[in-house]
Amino acid sequence: MILALDLGPVTVLRNTDGRFSDATESMGLASHLSQWNGVTTGDVDGDGNLDIVATSWGRNTKFRASVTRPLLLYYSDFDRNGTLDVLQAQFDDLLGEVAPLEENRSVLVDALPYIGRRVPSSRAYADASLSEVVGERLAEADVLSITTYDHAVFLNRGDVFEPVSLPPAAQLAPSFYVGVVDFDGDGTEDLFLTQNFFPTAITTPRYDAGRGLWLRGVGNGEFERVPGSTSGIEVYGDQRGAAFSDFDGDGRVDLAISQNGRETKLYRNERGEPGLRVRLQGGPGNPHAIGAAIHLIYEDRWGPLREVHGGSGYWSLDGPLQVMGGVEGAIAVWVRWPGGETTQLPLEPGQREVTIER
């Protein structure tokens, strides 16, 4: 099980005979702390291992965070009124200490009136460290850290995951949904991200720099932006979930995108190379074979691994039928069923659809 934590790492819970254990640290994910919004898996570098793709808030915000200079969130009942208070802070180079990030002293004083006695003026507040602002009560607080706001791919290197930030075009807006798919049918997996977030705080402009982003896979886990003028995807609202499905049966993956408070958009794929439609029948209890994995096999290699998901990102569910790109030259389809059993079915030249039963 993989979880996108708000204020934490992308967390992996390993299932061993029905009992879960936390494998996040051993997989190299524990130090990549963020406000993660979405997560999925896919073989984005084509090596046969499932990689992790996770979305956060991007770089187009007023916050900057890194491993060496994390964003800190202190939480405690600072004013002793029985409710939890949260303070954002970060190391200040001029002070040489951790300082509050709230720019307006009056905002903090309205929330925590006792601070007004500790820092009686805006001038005093501007030169004060967090410990000077809060006082001895800071020692009672718990702390959470954020080390990145980048949307990222975590490449599966066998025993650990290697983080790689998505291209700058992806970092222009927050993203909630991310999905792995082969839109153009070239045999290399692509990504699609929903973008934007409108319900911000009163003093923060809404995040609206995105219109839905197709990142075309170019191999080895690298991606390039497909402009909206080329992709045809132009959704300017507050995007949330999305889903893939070949709804018209032409062997090309189509796309649905939901918006917060506005209509759902449906995009028909007209230019992709038709792929192989693979329908799995998993039997009673799991008719769509959720958890199965699929490869196309060629004379000299195997194509990317595709996993059948029960959920496909932020409040979303893809169609169960898988469209495998790069079908030209494929000689067989390989399936690993839930539980480890495998099936290999030969393909006829020009075949464009197959049903495989467990």
Protein Blocks (a to p, Z undefined) as FASTA:
>chain_A
ZZddehiaddddddeehiacdfklmnopmmmgcddfbdcdddfkonopacdddddebjmb
fbdcdfklccddddddfkonopacdddddddfklopacdfbfblklmmmmmmmlmmmmmc
fklmmmpcfklmnommlmmpccdddfbfcdcddddehjaccdddddfklmmpccfbdcdd
dfkonopacddddedjfkbcfklccdfkbgbjadddebjhiacdddfklnopacfbdcfb
dcdddfkonopacdddddehiacdddddfkbccdddddddebghilnogoiacddddfkb
ccddddddfbgcjhiacdfbdcdehkgopabdcdddehiiacdddddehiabdcddZZ
